């Protein structure tokens, strides 16, 4: 479907932009052709005026001068002294009845029939009379100037023909150039449209793929507890004692709560996708929030034989405008993840960092960094970008039922809703980050106790832009 949509969008975009470009090229071509024709006609009038002025002023007409005028200005000149061709035309192999004579005869006829000018007859006035008009003869175009001028007791008739072959070649090459440019431009437009529409469709295709994966994974996760619930109801009907029935009821309740938890997570992600994840912001003290989370997980750490530490800065922290419940949920997800991956005897560190200097990841002085580090196994580099995807589970992750692979995805959406950023890095990187900071020396000390381990860092602005 997306491939077909990609082709259709690329072709439609190329058709629209190509049509617009072709129309603009056609308009430019018409203007250029008109400009060439105007320039050629102006050049013809200029040469005609110069030639007539010389014919009028010179007593003797030089054959050499006439030849030079014809060669230099692409003219064909016919002169008639009282209706008889001058000897000059005989010298250039003028043959009555030949092609040149037919061209001159055609020009004389148009001048006589259309403009009432017969260059073989003497004008009744002493003024020069001439007419200029276009002529097409033997598939060739000319500008013609026909006229008479008085000379002594007679008159001199003239035909000046200006060949438009050069103009035709200029226009032809111009059309070819515009056609090639238009074709190349349309090809480039198609390539650009193909790449651009592909870039536009790619997020849609990925989103569709993610939705399909999300639905498939959600269906798989819901199918297991639903099967247990249906099986449990059948077992209750067959139970021999109330104790057996109660055991199946407890199992059904447990699976129902699991389904409820999964559906709540899915609804939260759906709200995030539709930008409907609303925050109930209030003024909070971040250190107090971390203290409460630390107290809530301290007993679990003792139960699992884990070293659980809290590190807060000694300096005063600013009031933050956050959603308290969402930040608690964020910390709970990160701590649950740390507890799930940390073996007994290892440690977990919950810390807060407020930069009063340039931070290697950001120099934003109006942000607070929350972190959860654990001394378990490091996360492989290829999985660091995947762990925030929905229903993603590492191959080494636990397989307990309460983990659906949505926790870190929800944590990311909470951070993004707070206009923040979240990422994961190895403890070695975290140690280097704080190696030269005496105020946070406890972080490098924690990281040095184990060669592996990872840390999740969330950067949150002190105050949201919309607050």
C-alpha positions in Angstrom: 0.0 0.0 0.0 2.8 2.4 0.9 4.7 1.6 -2.2 1.7 2.4 -4.4 1.1 5.6 -2.4 4.7 6.5 -2.8 4.5 6.1 -6.6 1.3 8.0 -6.8 2.5 10.9 -4.7 5.8 11.1 -6.6 4.0 11.1 -10.0 1.4 13.6 -8.8 4.0 15.9 -7.4 6.1 15.6 -10.6 3.0 16.3 -12.7 2.0 19.4 -10.8 5.4 20.9 -10.5 6.4 19.8 -14.0 3.3 21.4 -15.5 4.0 24.7 -13.7 7.6 24.6 -14.7 6.7 23.8 -18.3 4.2 26.6 -18.5 6.8 29.0 -17.1 9.3 27.7 -19.7 6.8 28.2 -22.5 6.1 31.8 -21.4 9.9 32.5 -21.2 10.3 30.9 -24.6 7.6 33.1 -26.2 9.2 36.2 -24.7 12.6 35.1 -25.9 11.3 34.4 -29.4 9.6 37.7 -29.6 12.7 39.4 -28.4 14.8 37.7 -31.1 12.3 38.7 -33.8 12.1 42.3 -32.6 15.9 42.5 -32.5 16.2 41.1 -36.0 13.5 43.4 -37.4 15.2 46.4 -35.7 18.5 45.3 -37.2 16.8 45.0 -40.7 15.3 48.5 -40.4 18.7 49.9 -39.4 20.5 48.3 -42.3 17.7 49.3 -44.7 17.9 52.9 -43.5 21.7 53.0 -43.9 21.5 51.5 -47.4 18.8 53.8 -48.7 20.6 56.9 -47.3 23.8 55.8 -49.1 21.8 55.1 -52.3 20.3 58.6 -52.1 23.5 60.4 -51.3 26.0 58.6 -53.7 26.1 59.7 -57.3 27.9 56.5 -58.3 27.0 53.1 -56.8 30.0 51.0 -56.1 29.7 47.3 -56.8 32.2 46.5 -54.1 30.2 48.5 -51.5 27.0 46.6 -52.5 28.8 43.2 -52.2 30.2 44.2 -48.8 26.7 45.3 -47.6 25.2 41.9 -48.7 28.0 39.8 -47.1 28.2 41.7 -43.8 24.4 42.1 -43.2 22.9 39.0 -44.9 21.1 41.2 -47.4 20.0 40.5 -51.0 19.8 43.8 -52.9 18.0 44.3 -56.2 18.4 47.7 -57.9 16.4 48.9 -61.0 17.3 52.0 -62.9 14.1 53.2 -64.5 12.8 49.6 -64.3 15.9 47.9 -65.8 18.2 45.8 -63.6 21.6 47.3 -63.0 24.7 45.7 -64.4 25.6 44.8 -60.8 22.9 42.1 -60.9 24.3 40.6 -64.1 27.7 40.4 -62.4 26.3 38.3 -59.6 24.8 35.8 -62.1 21.3 37.3 -62.1 19.2 35.2 -64.6 15.8 36.5 -65.6 13.3 33.8 -64.7 15.6 32.1 -62.3 15.1 31.6 -58.6 16.5 35.0 -57.7 14.3 36.6 -60.3 11.3 34.7 -58.9 12.0 35.9 -55.4 12.3 39.5 -56.6 9.2 39.2 -58.7 7.2 37.9 -55.7 8.4 40.8 -53.6 7.6 43.3 -56.4 4.1 41.8 -56.7 3.3 42.0 -53.0 4.6 45.6 -53.0 2.4 46.5 -56.0 -0.8 44.6 -55.0 -0.8 45.1 -51.2 0.9 48.5 -50.8 0.3 50.1 -54.2 4.0 50.5 -54.8 5.4 49.7 -58.2 9.2 50.1 -58.1 9.3 50.1 -62.0 7.2 53.3 -62.3 8.5 56.7 -61.5 7.0 58.4 -58.5 5.1 61.6 -59.1 6.9 63.1 -56.1 10.5 63.9 -55.4 10.3 62.0 -52.1 11.6 58.6 -51.3 8.8 56.0 -50.9 9.3 52.6 -49.4 7.4 49.9 -47.7 8.6 47.1 -45.4 6.8 43.7 -45.1 7.5 40.0 -44.4 7.8 37.5 -47.3 7.8 33.7 -47.3 9.2 32.2 -50.4 10.3 28.6 -51.0 9.9 27.8 -47.3 12.2 30.6 -46.3 11.3 33.8 -44.6 12.5 37.3 -45.4 12.0 40.9 -44.4 11.5 43.0 -47.6 12.0 46.7 -48.1 10.6 47.9 -51.5 10.8 51.5 -52.6 11.8 54.1 -55.1 13.9 57.2 -54.9 14.4 60.0 -57.4 17.8 60.2 -59.2 18.4 62.9 -61.8 15.7 62.7 -64.4 14.6 59.2 -63.5 14.2 57.0 -60.5 16.0 54.1 -58.8 13.8 51.2 -57.7 15.2 48.9 -55.0 14.3 45.7 -53.2 16.2 44.9 -50.0 15.6 41.4 -48.7 16.8 40.4 -45.3 17.0 36.6 -44.8 15.6 35.2 -41.6 17.5 31.9 -41.7 19.7 33.0 -38.8 16.6 33.9 -36.8 15.0 30.5 -37.6 18.2 28.8 -36.4 18.3 30.9 -33.3 14.7 30.1 -32.5 15.2 26.4 -33.2 18.2 26.1 -31.0 16.4 28.1 -28.3 13.4 25.7 -28.5 15.7 22.7 -28.3 17.6 24.1 -25.3 14.3 24.9 -23.5 12.9 21.5 -24.3 16.1 19.8 -23.0 16.1 22.0 -19.9 12.5 21.3 -19.3 13.0 17.5 -19.7 16.0 17.5 -17.4 14.2 19.7 -14.9 11.2 17.3 -14.9 13.5 14.3 -14.4 15.2 16.1 -11.5 11.8 17.0 -10.1 10.7 13.4 -10.3 13.9 12.3 -8.4 13.4 15.0 -5.8 9.7 14.1 -5.5 10.5 10.4 -5.2 13.0 11.0 -2.4 10.9 13.7 -0.7 7.7 11.7 -0.7 9.7 8.6 0.4 11.0 10.7 3.3 7.5 11.8 4.2 6.0 8.3 3.9 8.7 6.6 5.9 7.5 7.8 9.3 4.0 6.8 8.3 5.2 3.3 7.2 7.2 2.9 10.4 4.2 4.1 12.5 2.0 1.6 10.7 4.5 -1.1 11.3 4.8 -0.1 15.0 1.0 -0.1 15.3 0.8 -3.6 13.8 3.6 -4.8 16.1 1.9 -3.1 19.1 -1.5 -4.7 18.3 0.1 -8.1 17.8 2.1 -7.8 21.0 -0.8 -6.5 23.0 -3.0 -9.3 21.7 -0.4 -11.8 22.7 0.0 -10.3 26.2 -3.8 -10.2 26.7 -4.4 -13.7 25.4 -2.4 -15.4 28.2 -4.3 -13.9 31.2 -7.6 -14.3 29.3 -6.9 -17.9 28.8 -6.0 -18.3 32.5 -9.2 -16.6 33.5 -11.4 -18.8 31.2 -9.6 -21.9 32.4 -10.1 -20.7 36.0 -13.8 -20.2 35.6 -14.1 -23.8 34.2 -12.0 -25.1 37.1 -14.3 -23.3 39.6 -17.3 -25.2 38.3 -15.4 -28.4 38.7 -13.9 -27.6 42.1 -14.6 -30.2 44.8 -14.0 -28.0 47.8 -14.5 -24.2 48.6 -10.7 -24.0 49.2 -10.0 -25.1 45.6 -12.6 -22.7 44.3 -11.0 -19.9 46.3 -7.6 -20.7 44.9 -8.9 -20.4 41.3 -10.7 -17.1 42.3 -7.4 -15.7 43.6 -5.8 -16.7 40.3 -8.5 -15.1 38.2 -8.2 -11.9 40.3 -4.5 -11.8 39.9 -4.7 -12.3 36.1 -7.5 -9.7 36.0 -5.3 -7.2 37.8 -2.5 -8.0 35.4 -4.8 -7.3 32.4 -5.9 -4.1 34.1 -2.3 -3.0 34.5 -1.5 -3.8 30.9 -4.6 -2.0 29.6 -3.7 1.1 31.7 -0.2 1.2 30.2 -1.7 0.8 26.7 -4.1 3.6 27.3 -1.3 5.9 28.5 0.7 5.2 25.4 -2.4 5.8 23.2 -2.9 9.2 24.9 0.7 10.0 24.3 0.4 9.1 20.6 -2.6 11.4 20.2 -0.9 14.2 22.2 -3.6 13.8 24.9 -1.2 13.0 27.8 -2.1 15.8 30.1 0.1 16.8 33.0 -1.2 18.1 36.3 1.7 20.3 37.2 2.5 21.7 40.6 5.5 23.1 42.4 7.7 20.3 43.7 10.9 19.9 45.6 12.8 17.2 43.6 15.0 16.1 46.5 12.0 15.4 48.6 10.5 13.4 45.8 13.6 11.2 45.5 13.7 10.8 49.3 10.2 9.4 49.2 11.0 7.0 46.4 14.1 5.9 48.2 12.1 5.1 51.4 9.5 3.2 49.3 12.2 0.9 47.8 14.6 0.5 50.7 12.7 -2.4 52.2 12.7 -4.2 48.8 16.4 -3.7 48.5 17.1 -5.3 51.9 14.8 -8.2 51.0 16.7 -8.8 47.7 20.1 -8.3 49.4 20.9 -5.2 47.3 22.9 -2.2 48.2 20.6 0.8 47.6 22.0 4.3 47.9 20.6 7.9 47.4 22.9 10.7 46.3 21.6 14.3 46.5 23.5 17.6 46.0 24.4 19.6 49.1 23.4 22.9 47.4 19.8 24.2 47.4 17.7 23.0 44.5 15.1 25.2 42.7 11.4 24.5 42.9 10.3 22.4 39.9 7.0 22.6 38.1 6.3 18.9 37.3 3.5 16.4 37.4 4.2 14.7 40.7 2.3 11.4 39.9 4.0 11.1 36.5 7.5 11.8 37.9 6.8 9.2 40.6 5.8 6.8 37.9 9.0 7.6 36.0 11.2 6.9 39.0 9.3 3.7 39.8 9.8 2.4 36.3 13.5 3.1 36.3 13.9 1.6 39.8 11.8 -1.5 38.9 14.0 -2.0 35.9 17.2 -1.6 38.0 15.9 -4.1 40.6 15.0 -6.5 37.8 18.5 -6.5 36.3 20.7 -6.2 39.4 21.8 -9.5 41.0 22.1 -9.9 44.8 25.1 -8.4 46.4 25.3 -5.6 43.8 24.2 -2.0 44.2 21.7 0.5 42.9 22.2 4.3 43.0 19.4 6.8 42.8 20.8 10.3 42.3 19.9 13.8 41.3 22.2 16.2 39.5 21.7 20.0 39.1 24.4 21.5 36.9 26.2 24.6 38.1 28.8 24.1 35.3 28.8 22.9 31.7 27.5 19.4 31.5 28.9 17.1 28.8 25.5 16.3 27.4 23.9 19.7 27.8 24.9 23.1 29.2 21.3 24.0 30.0 21.5 25.5 33.5 17.7 25.3 33.8 17.4 21.5 33.9 17.7 18.9 36.5 19.0 15.4 35.8 17.5 12.4 37.5 19.4 9.1 37.4 19.2 5.5 38.3 22.3 3.4 38.0 22.8 -0.3 38.7 25.7 -2.7 38.9 24.1 -5.4 36.8 25.1 -6.4 33.3 25.7 -3.7 30.8 23.2 -3.1 28.0 24.6 -4.0 24.6 25.2 -1.0 22.3 22.7 -2.4 19.7 20.0 -2.5 22.3 20.4 1.0 23.7 18.1 2.5 21.1 15.7 -0.5 21.1 14.9 -0.6 24.8 12.6 2.4 24.6 10.4 0.7 22.0 7.0 -0.8 22.9 7.0 -4.5 24.0 10.7 -4.7 23.5 12.4 -7.2 25.9 16.1 -7.9 26.0 17.1 -11.5 25.4 18.6 -11.5 28.9 15.6 -9.9 30.6 13.4 -11.5 33.1 10.4 -13.4 32.0 8.2 -12.6 35.0 4.5 -12.0 34.1 4.4 -8.4 35.5 6.9 -7.2 32.8 5.3 -6.5 29.5 8.1 -4.5 27.9 6.2 -1.2 28.2 7.8 0.4 31.2 10.8 2.1 29.5 8.5 3.2 26.7 6.1 4.8 29.2 9.1 6.4 31.0 10.2 8.0 27.7 6.7 9.3 27.0 6.6 10.9 30.5 9.9 12.6 30.0 8.9 13.8 26.5 5.6 15.2 27.9 7.8 17.2 30.4 9.8 18.5 27.4 12.8 16.5 28.5 15.1 13.8 27.3 16.0 10.3 28.5 18.9 8.0 27.6 21.0 5.1 28.8 24.8 4.8 29.2 27.3 2.5 30.7 28.7 3.1 34.2 32.1 3.7 32.6 30.7 6.7 30.7 28.9 7.9 33.8 32.1 7.7 35.9 34.0 9.8 33.3 31.2 12.4 33.4 31.7 13.0 37.1 35.3 12.1 37.5 36.4 15.8 38.0 33.4 16.9 40.1 34.2 16.7 43.8 30.5 17.4 44.7 29.5 14.1 43.0 32.4 11.9 43.8 30.1 9.3 45.1 28.9 8.5 41.5 32.5 7.5 40.2 33.0 5.6 43.4 29.8 3.6 42.8 30.7 3.0 39.2 34.2 1.6 40.0 32.8 -1.2 42.2 31.7 -3.1 39.1 33.0 -3.3 35.5 29.5 -3.7 34.1 26.3 -1.9 34.8 24.2 0.8 33.2 22.5 4.1 34.1 19.4 5.8 33.0 19.5 9.6 32.9 16.5 11.9 32.5 16.9 15.6 31.8 13.9 17.6 32.9 13.4 21.4 32.7 12.9 23.1 36.0 9.9 24.9 34.5 7.8 23.8 31.5 7.4 26.3 28.7 3.6 26.1 28.9 3.6 26.6 32.7 
